[in-house]
Amino acid sequence: MGAPIHLNSAGQSSEGQWSDPAGSYATVTKSDSTVLVGVRGLYVGTAGDVLVRSPGSSTTVTFKAVPAGAILPILVEKVMVATTAADIVALF
């Protein structure tokens, strides 16, 4: 896995926009405490709810009934344990 991309509030880094194609990937382990750095999207392999926190937020947001094979183009700091979707891959 390559170095994480650090994004500013406009979704920009020295390597490009957050909407550019992902350059690296990592399997996500659901955790209420582990902070993910530089995640700019999630691939959901098995359908379910995805509970996340965005960088710097203390609020959990639930994406309900995300279908298998979906890509969520979102900035993410945490994928919470209560997530029922599985086989999630972080996109950097």
C-alpha angles and dihedrals in degrees: 000000000000126000115292117260113238111213131197124221090275091058093250131133135171085265098054143273125333087244093062115107115280115263098197141016140204136186111253122232108201111240138157091210109034112098116214116210124211099000109155100172146004130226112209113208099179121037123251144095119317117207114194144164121216121225112290095006129121092195122096116217123198122215100201124218098353106189123235112269094028123140116210107204095208137128106246134189099172138017103205126228091240089068109121096192115092143198091048120176123196116224118213 
